[in-house]
Amino acid sequence: MQSDTSTSAPPVSSGRIRHRKRSNEVIPEDSKANGTQLLVNDKSKYKSMIIRAYSSIWMIGGFVLIIYMGHLYITAMVVVIQIYMAKELFNLLRRAHEDRQLPGFRLLNWHFFFTAMLFVYGRTLSPRLVNTVTSDMVLYRLVSSLIKYHMVICYSLYIAGFMWFILTLKKKMYKYQFGQYAWTHMILIVVFGQSSFAVASIFEGIFWFLLPASLIVINDIAAYFFGFFFGRTPLIKLSPKKTWEGFIGASVTTIISAFLLASVMGRSQWLTCPRKDLSTGWLYCDPGPLFKPDSYSLTGWVPQWFPWKEISILPVQWHVLCLGLFASIIAPFGGFFASGFKRAFKIKDFGDSIPGHGGITDRMDCQMVMAVFAYIYHQSFIVPQSYSIEMILDQILMNLSFDEQQALYMRLGEMLQQGIQGRS
């Protein structure tokens, strides 16, 4: 008797059987109960928590040390993180067999990477570099020339890489090579397009880098612990271990922490003063109205036996509530995006650089989203919209040669002298 399954066989053409392409999506295990993947039901959760906590202590300790060392060291840390992220993402679509047939092709990815690094950081750090070398005429002229032709240099390097790519195209490898070319540019957009905002925030004041980064860490830890002990209701299918209990508990913790941390960090000149050059010395500055405390009377609001009759609050504490809201509600979607991305490629983590946490990219998914928002918020609602003397001087140093600056100095002197004579 003929089997019924014969009716569902694939069509035969020219003696070949066509096989349907399998999807890259992870097939959910319907046999499992909905809550078996939650942390509260994980039998090995205490072991994983210890490993995760041990790694977190080392990361936080190293992070605090780098913050203490200053702006340049923090920038170097961001660069190292970018390199590790790029390495993890480059390896995601790497195929050993194809790479063996394309010697030097992997080097091309790093050529584009460091060209993008030169372009982004050249634009961000050039005003500080000019301010650093102003006292040395030879260095000043050299740096001024490099800044003037910075875009030409970066464009030339990119075109060289583009020609390199075209010249290395190999028959039967076109699809793989063009896929890698597109993948490399997407990595550059994801890594540099977002983390460059973090570097810009560092020199506006470490406060605007440290506080948003700390809020993401606090939110992540709080979500883990609330989900660990109380999680019962799944939050999103992309991250099966995320729960509503963890999400809500982490949101409340993050907003409260933002308000309290701003009070502590906002009283340190080292964290609040902007850095105008690339030196590493101590900073002294007028903290500005945002970091000068306002007193609020509690009379009529608290009982007579309450020891504090007034409280001191920095105006910046009200601003960071917006950062806390974003870190707890919007930034986690960066993690959800990364989770969906990993499911598409059927991987658990982007790497194994950090025990208990996965790769560097696994830790930086939400940080990237937060860095962009923190910089945009600072530029939109914190920085004065009118031109300041410092801004005008920075533009003069960046865009005028030494002779032109001397001519401007003489011209300003003449204008001031005429103004004094006119008043007298």
C-alpha positions in Angstrom: 0.0 0.0 0.0 1.3 3.4 -1.0 2.1 5.8 1.9 0.0 9.0 2.2 3.2 11.1 2.7 3.9 10.7 -1.0 1.4 13.4 -1.9 3.4 16.0 0.1 6.8 15.2 -1.6 8.6 18.2 -3.2 8.3 18.6 -7.0 11.0 16.8 -9.0 12.6 18.7 -11.9 15.5 17.4 -14.0 16.2 14.7 -11.5 16.9 17.1 -8.7 15.0 17.5 -5.5 14.6 21.1 -4.3 15.0 21.6 -0.5 13.3 24.5 1.1 15.7 26.9 2.7 15.6 26.7 6.5 14.8 29.8 8.5 17.4 31.4 10.7 14.8 32.1 13.4 15.1 30.1 16.6 12.2 27.7 16.8 10.5 28.1 20.2 10.0 25.0 22.3 6.3 24.8 22.7 6.6 21.8 24.9 8.0 23.9 27.7 5.8 25.8 30.1 5.7 29.5 29.7 7.6 30.2 32.9 10.3 27.5 32.9 12.9 29.9 31.5 12.4 32.5 34.2 15.1 33.1 36.7 12.9 32.0 39.6 12.7 28.5 38.1 16.3 28.2 37.0 18.0 25.5 39.2 21.5 26.9 38.5 20.6 30.5 39.1 22.7 30.9 42.3 25.9 29.6 40.6 25.4 32.0 37.7 24.6 34.9 40.0 27.9 34.4 41.9 29.9 34.3 38.6 28.0 37.4 37.4 28.5 39.2 40.7 32.2 38.5 40.7 32.7 39.8 37.2 30.6 42.9 38.0 32.7 43.8 41.0 35.9 43.7 38.8 34.3 45.7 36.1 32.9 48.3 38.4 36.2 48.6 40.3 38.2 49.1 37.0 35.6 51.6 35.8 35.9 53.7 39.0 39.7 53.7 38.7 39.5 54.9 35.1 37.0 57.7 36.0 39.5 58.8 38.7 42.3 59.0 36.2 40.5 61.4 34.0 39.0 62.3 30.6 41.8 60.9 28.4 41.7 57.6 30.1 37.9 57.4 29.8 38.2 58.1 26.1 40.8 55.4 25.8 38.5 53.0 27.6 35.7 53.8 25.1 38.1 53.2 22.2 39.1 49.8 23.6 35.4 48.9 24.1 34.7 49.9 20.4 37.5 47.6 19.2 36.2 44.6 21.1 32.7 45.3 19.9 33.8 45.5 16.3 35.8 42.3 16.7 32.8 40.4 18.1 30.5 41.7 15.3 33.1 41.1 12.6 33.4 37.5 13.7 29.6 37.0 13.7 29.4 36.6 10.0 32.9 35.4 9.4 33.4 32.1 7.5 36.8 30.4 7.8 36.5 28.7 4.4 35.8 31.9 2.5 38.4 33.9 4.4 41.1 31.3 3.5 40.4 32.1 -0.2 40.6 35.8 0.4 44.0 36.6 2.0 44.0 40.1 3.5 40.3 40.6 3.2 39.8 40.7 7.0 42.4 43.5 7.2 40.1 45.6 4.9 37.4 45.6 7.6 39.9 47.0 10.1 41.0 49.6 7.6 37.5 51.0 7.4 37.2 50.7 11.1 40.2 52.9 11.9 39.4 55.3 9.1 36.0 55.9 10.8 37.8 56.2 14.1 40.1 58.9 12.7 37.2 60.8 11.2 34.9 60.7 14.3 37.5 61.5 16.9 39.3 64.0 14.7 36.2 66.1 14.6 35.4 65.6 18.3 38.8 66.1 19.8 40.3 68.7 17.4 39.3 71.8 19.5 40.8 70.3 22.6 44.0 69.3 20.7 44.4 72.9 19.4 44.0 74.3 23.0 46.7 71.8 24.2 49.4 72.8 21.7 48.7 76.6 21.5 51.9 77.4 23.5 54.2 75.5 21.0 54.3 77.3 17.7 55.7 74.3 15.7 53.1 71.9 17.1 50.4 74.4 16.7 51.1 74.9 13.0 51.3 71.1 12.4 48.0 70.4 14.2 46.3 73.3 12.5 47.3 71.9 9.1 46.1 68.4 10.0 42.8 69.8 11.2 42.4 71.8 8.0 42.9 68.7 5.8 41.3 66.3 8.2 38.4 65.5 5.9 40.6 65.1 2.9 42.8 62.7 4.7 39.9 60.6 5.9 38.2 60.6 2.5 41.4 59.5 0.8 41.8 56.6 3.3 38.2 55.6 2.6 38.6 55.8 -1.2 41.8 53.7 -0.8 39.8 51.1 1.1 37.0 51.2 -1.5 39.5 50.6 -4.4 41.1 47.9 -2.4 37.8 46.1 -2.0 37.0 46.4 -5.8 40.5 45.1 -6.7 40.1 42.1 -4.4 36.8 40.9 -5.8 37.0 37.2 -6.7 34.8 35.1 -8.9 32.3 33.0 -7.0 33.0 35.0 -3.9 31.1 38.2 -4.9 28.1 37.6 -2.7 30.2 36.9 0.4 32.5 39.9 -0.2 29.6 42.3 -0.8 27.8 41.0 2.3 30.9 41.6 4.4 31.3 45.1 2.9 27.7 46.0 3.9 28.1 44.3 7.3 31.2 46.3 8.0 29.5 49.6 7.2 26.5 48.7 9.4 29.0 47.9 12.3 30.6 51.3 11.8 27.2 53.1 12.0 26.1 51.1 15.1 29.4 51.4 16.9 30.7 54.8 16.0 27.4 56.5 15.2 26.4 56.0 18.9 29.6 55.7 21.0 31.0 59.0 19.5 28.2 60.8 21.5 29.7 59.2 24.7 33.1 60.7 24.0 31.6 64.1 23.2 29.8 63.9 26.6 33.0 63.1 28.4 34.6 66.5 27.6 31.4 68.4 28.4 31.9 67.1 32.0 32.5 63.5 33.2 29.1 63.9 35.0 27.3 63.7 31.7 29.1 60.5 30.8 29.2 58.8 34.2 25.7 59.4 35.4 23.9 57.9 32.3 26.3 55.0 32.2 25.7 54.3 36.0 22.0 54.4 35.5 22.1 51.7 32.9 24.3 49.6 35.2 21.9 50.2 38.1 18.8 49.4 35.9 20.4 46.1 34.7 21.4 45.0 38.2 18.0 45.9 39.7 16.1 44.2 36.9 18.2 41.0 37.4 17.6 40.9 41.2 13.9 41.8 41.1 13.4 39.2 38.4 15.6 36.7 40.3 13.5 36.9 43.5 10.1 38.1 42.3 9.8 37.5 38.6 6.7 35.6 37.6 5.2 37.5 34.5 7.2 37.3 31.2 7.8 40.7 29.7 8.8 40.1 26.1 9.3 36.9 24.0 12.7 38.2 22.7 14.1 37.9 26.2 12.4 35.0 28.0 14.1 35.8 31.3 12.8 39.4 31.4 9.8 39.9 33.6 7.4 42.7 34.4 8.3 42.5 38.1 12.0 43.1 37.2 11.2 45.8 34.7 9.0 47.8 37.2 11.3 47.3 40.1 14.3 48.4 38.1 12.5 51.5 36.8 11.6 52.7 40.3 15.2 51.9 41.5 16.8 53.7 38.6 14.7 56.9 38.9 15.4 57.2 42.7 19.1 56.4 42.1 19.3 59.1 39.4 18.0 61.8 41.8 20.4 60.7 44.6 23.5 60.1 42.4 23.1 63.6 40.8 23.3 65.1 44.3 26.5 63.3 45.1 28.3 63.7 41.7 27.1 67.2 41.1 29.1 68.5 44.0 32.5 67.4 42.5 34.3 69.8 40.3 36.3 66.9 38.8 33.0 65.5 37.5 31.2 68.6 36.5 33.9 70.9 35.0 34.2 70.6 31.1 37.6 69.8 29.8 38.8 72.3 27.1 42.1 70.6 26.3 43.7 67.1 26.4 45.7 67.6 29.6 45.2 65.4 32.7 45.5 68.0 35.5 42.9 68.9 38.1 40.0 71.1 37.0 38.8 74.3 38.5 35.7 76.1 37.2 32.5 77.9 38.1 30.1 75.0 38.4 27.3 77.0 36.9 23.7 77.5 38.2 22.8 73.8 37.6 25.3 72.7 40.2 24.6 75.3 42.8 22.2 74.0 45.5 18.8 75.6 46.1 17.3 75.4 49.6 13.6 74.3 50.1 11.8 74.8 53.4 10.0 71.8 54.8 8.1 73.8 57.4 4.4 72.8 57.2 5.2 69.6 55.4 6.9 67.6 58.1 6.1 67.1 61.8 7.8 69.2 64.5 10.0 66.3 65.7 11.5 65.9 62.2 15.2 66.9 62.4 15.5 68.5 59.0 13.6 71.7 58.5 14.9 72.4 54.9 16.6 70.4 52.2 19.2 71.3 49.6 18.7 70.2 46.0 20.8 70.8 43.0 18.8 72.0 39.9 20.4 69.3 37.8 18.7 66.7 40.0 15.4 67.6 38.3 17.0 67.2 34.9 18.4 63.7 35.6 14.9 62.5 36.4 14.4 62.5 32.6 17.6 60.5 32.2 16.4 58.1 34.8 13.0 57.6 32.9 14.8 57.0 29.7 17.3 54.6 31.2 14.5 52.6 32.8 11.8 52.6 30.0 13.5 53.3 26.6 17.1 52.1 26.9 16.2 48.5 27.7 14.9 48.2 24.1 18.5 48.3 23.1 18.9 45.1 24.9 15.7 43.7 23.4 17.0 44.6 19.9 20.3 42.7 20.7 18.3 39.7 21.9 16.3 39.6 18.7 19.6 40.0 16.8 21.2 37.0 18.6 18.1 34.9 18.0 18.3 35.6 14.3 21.8 34.3 14.2 21.1 31.5 16.8 23.7 32.5 19.3 23.5 32.9 23.0 26.0 35.8 23.4 28.1 38.0 21.1 31.2 36.7 22.8 32.7 35.3 26.0 34.9 38.1 27.1 33.2 38.6 30.5 32.3 35.5 32.6 28.6 35.4 33.4 27.8 38.4 31.1 28.8 37.2 27.6 30.7 39.6 25.3 31.4 43.3 25.4 28.6 43.9 23.0 26.1 42.2 25.3 27.0 44.8 28.0 27.0 47.8 25.7 23.7 47.4 23.9 21.7 49.7 26.2 24.7 51.9 26.9 24.8 53.0 23.3 21.2 54.0 23.2 21.6 55.9 26.5 24.8 57.8 25.4 23.0 59.3 22.4 20.0 60.5 24.4 22.3 61.9 27.2 24.3 64.0 24.7 21.2 65.2 22.8 19.5 66.1 26.1 22.5 68.0 27.3 22.9 70.0 24.1 19.2 70.7 23.8 18.2 71.6 27.4 21.5 72.2 29.3 23.9 74.1 27.1 23.1 77.8 26.6 21.9 78.5 23.1 23.7 81.9 22.9 27.3 82.1 21.9 29.8 82.3 24.8 33.3 83.8 24.8 34.8 80.3 25.1 32.8 79.1 22.0 34.0 82.1 20.0 37.6 81.6 21.0 37.5 77.9 20.1 36.2 78.8 16.6 39.0 81.3 16.2 41.7 78.9 17.3 40.3 76.1 15.0 39.7 78.1 11.8 42.2 80.9 11.7 45.9 80.7 11.1 48.4 82.3 13.5 48.8 85.3 11.2 45.1 85.7 10.9 44.7 85.6 14.7 47.3 88.3 15.0 45.5 90.5 12.5 42.2 89.9 14.4 43.9 90.8 17.7 45.2 94.1 16.2 41.8 94.8 14.7 40.0 94.2 17.9 42.5 96.4 19.7 41.8 99.3 17.3 38.0 98.8 17.7 38.2 98.9 21.5 40.5 102.0 21.3 37.9 103.7 19.1 35.1 102.7 21.4 37.0 104.1 24.5 37.7 107.4 22.6 34.0 107.7 21.5 32.8 107.3 25.1 35.2 109.9 26.4 
